[in-house]
Amino acid sequence: MERSLRVISALCLITCCHSLGLVLKRETSAVSRDRRLCGVLICEEIVSPTSDKARAVPSVVFDNIESMSVFKRVSTTSDVSASDKHEDLIGSVTSEAPSLSQLANGRKIDGLLEAGRATIRVELVKQDDCQAEFVCQVRGLDTQGRQALSSSSLVPHPSQREDQVYDRREMPAMSLQLYTSLQQLISQSVEGLVNRLDSFERRLDDKVDFLKTE
């Protein structure tokens, strides 16, 4: 009996923001190249030394950074509190294009991806930008060579007027041990399922052969 078995594997994107920093600094009086700024957005990810990666509670996800991207969240309706928002790409650096320097939509954007570090700096002129929600995402490989994703966002609080007028809101940090255990559980479950299917197939083949001999 011909057997067709499709194995579906799930890629777990590891989410952790221990070392990913996203900050907006108020610059009400700063001037850069004859441009008066309302703020400077900085996203930075640094890969810690190997010795730090062996700690019981992993504070570092990435062993290798492949890309960093900064997005602005924009509401698709007039209701700014609505949940239906899309993300406009502000700038990104990748292993193929590791440096960035451009002026777009009134924003001066500089970025650099180098060994063990990724940084994107955005000078903001428009008050709309300085009151907007931003997201920084980093992709790369974790210490076990698996694809990983780290994300951090900043949400505005109009009542605040000091530097860093945004609160940092990060996605929950999930330990690598949890994902490792999950992967092992999935692997064991799939292996057990395949073994049971093989056993069932053999029994079915035996019954078919028995019926053919009668």
C-alpha positions in Angstrom: 0.0 0.0 0.0 1.4 3.3 -1.0 1.5 5.8 1.8 1.5 9.6 1.6 2.4 11.4 4.8 2.6 15.1 5.0 4.5 16.4 8.0 3.7 20.0 8.9 6.4 21.7 11.0 5.8 25.0 12.8 8.6 27.6 12.9 8.5 29.2 16.3 9.5 32.9 16.2 11.2 33.6 19.6 10.0 36.8 21.0 12.1 38.6 23.6 12.9 42.2 24.2 15.4 42.1 27.0 18.2 43.8 25.1 16.1 45.6 22.4 15.8 49.3 23.2 13.4 51.8 21.6 13.4 55.3 23.0 12.0 58.7 21.9 13.8 61.7 23.3 12.1 65.1 23.3 14.2 67.7 21.5 12.1 70.9 21.6 15.0 73.2 21.0 17.3 71.0 19.1 18.3 72.0 15.6 19.9 69.6 13.1 21.1 70.9 9.7 18.7 73.9 9.9 15.9 71.6 10.9 14.1 72.1 14.2 13.4 68.7 15.7 10.6 67.7 18.0 12.2 64.4 18.9 14.7 61.7 18.1 13.7 58.1 17.9 16.5 55.5 18.6 16.2 51.8 18.3 19.2 49.6 19.2 19.9 45.9 19.6 23.2 44.6 21.0 24.3 41.0 21.1 25.9 40.2 24.4 29.2 38.3 24.8 29.1 34.5 24.7 29.6 34.3 28.4 26.3 36.1 29.0 24.4 33.6 26.8 25.0 30.8 29.2 23.1 32.3 32.0 20.2 30.4 33.5 17.7 33.0 32.5 18.5 34.1 29.0 18.6 37.8 28.6 19.8 37.6 25.0 18.0 36.0 22.1 20.2 36.8 19.2 23.5 35.2 18.3 23.4 36.9 14.9 21.3 39.9 13.8 20.1 39.8 10.2 17.8 42.8 10.0 16.3 45.7 11.9 13.2 47.7 10.9 11.3 50.6 12.3 7.6 51.2 11.6 5.1 53.8 12.3 1.6 52.6 13.3 -1.1 54.4 11.5 -4.8 54.1 12.2 -6.9 53.2 9.1 -9.9 55.2 10.5 -10.4 58.6 12.1 -10.7 57.0 15.5 -7.1 57.1 16.8 -8.0 54.5 19.5 -9.1 52.0 16.9 -7.3 48.7 16.8 -7.3 48.5 13.0 -3.9 50.0 12.4 -1.3 49.2 9.7 2.4 49.7 9.9 4.3 52.0 7.6 8.0 51.2 7.2 10.2 54.1 8.2 13.6 52.5 7.6 15.5 49.2 7.8 19.0 47.8 7.7 19.7 44.2 6.6 22.8 42.0 6.1 22.5 42.8 2.4 22.1 46.6 2.9 23.8 47.2 6.3 23.9 51.0 6.2 21.1 53.6 5.8 21.2 57.4 5.4 18.2 59.2 3.9 15.8 62.0 4.2 12.2 61.1 3.6 8.8 62.6 4.7 10.6 65.2 6.8 12.5 62.4 8.7 16.3 62.1 8.8 17.0 58.4 9.0 20.4 56.8 9.8 21.0 53.1 10.4 23.8 50.7 10.7 24.0 46.9 11.0 27.4 45.6 12.1 28.8 42.6 13.9 26.9 42.3 17.2 24.9 45.5 16.9 22.1 47.2 15.0 21.0 50.8 15.3 18.4 53.0 13.6 18.1 56.7 14.5 15.3 58.9 13.2 15.1 62.6 13.6 11.5 63.8 13.8 10.3 67.2 12.7 6.5 66.8 12.5 4.5 66.9 15.7 2.4 64.2 14.2 5.4 61.9 14.2 6.4 62.8 17.8 2.9 61.8 19.0 2.8 58.6 16.9 3.2 55.0 17.9 6.4 53.3 16.6 7.5 49.7 16.4 11.1 48.3 16.2 11.6 44.8 15.0 14.8 42.7 14.9 15.2 39.4 13.1 18.1 37.0 13.3 19.3 33.7 14.6 19.2 32.7 18.3 22.0 30.9 20.1 20.7 27.6 18.8 20.7 28.7 15.2 16.9 29.1 15.0 15.1 32.0 13.4 14.1 34.6 16.1 12.0 37.8 16.2 12.3 40.6 18.7 9.8 43.5 18.8 9.4 46.6 20.9 6.8 49.4 20.6 6.4 52.9 22.0 2.9 54.3 22.7 2.3 58.1 23.2 1.0 59.7 26.3 -0.1 63.2 25.3 -0.2 64.4 29.0 3.6 64.0 29.3 6.0 66.7 28.2 9.3 65.5 29.4 12.0 63.6 27.5 11.0 60.1 26.6 7.3 61.0 26.4 6.5 57.5 25.4 6.1 54.5 27.7 8.0 51.4 26.5 5.7 48.5 25.8 7.3 45.3 24.9 6.0 42.0 23.9 6.2 39.4 26.7 9.6 37.9 27.1 9.5 34.1 26.6 12.5 32.0 27.6 14.4 29.9 25.1 13.9 26.9 27.5 10.2 27.2 27.0 10.5 27.0 23.2 13.1 24.2 23.4 10.7 22.2 25.6 7.9 23.0 23.1 10.0 21.9 20.2 10.9 18.7 21.9 7.3 18.0 22.8 6.2 18.6 19.2 9.0 16.4 17.9 8.1 13.6 20.2 4.4 13.9 19.4 5.1 13.8 15.7 7.4 10.9 16.1 4.8 9.0 18.2 2.1 9.8 15.6 4.3 8.5 12.7 5.1 5.3 14.7 1.4 4.7 15.3 0.5 5.3 11.7 3.2 2.9 10.6 1.9 0.2 13.0 -1.6 0.8 11.8 -0.5 0.5 8.2 1.3 -2.7 8.9 -1.7 -4.2 10.5 -4.0 -3.0 7.7 -1.6 -4.5 5.1 -1.6 -7.8 7.0 -5.4 -7.9 7.0 -5.5 -7.0 3.3 -3.0 -9.8 2.5 -5.0 -12.2 4.6 -8.3 -11.4 2.8 -6.5 -11.8 -0.6 -5.5 -15.4 0.3 -9.0 -16.4 1.1 
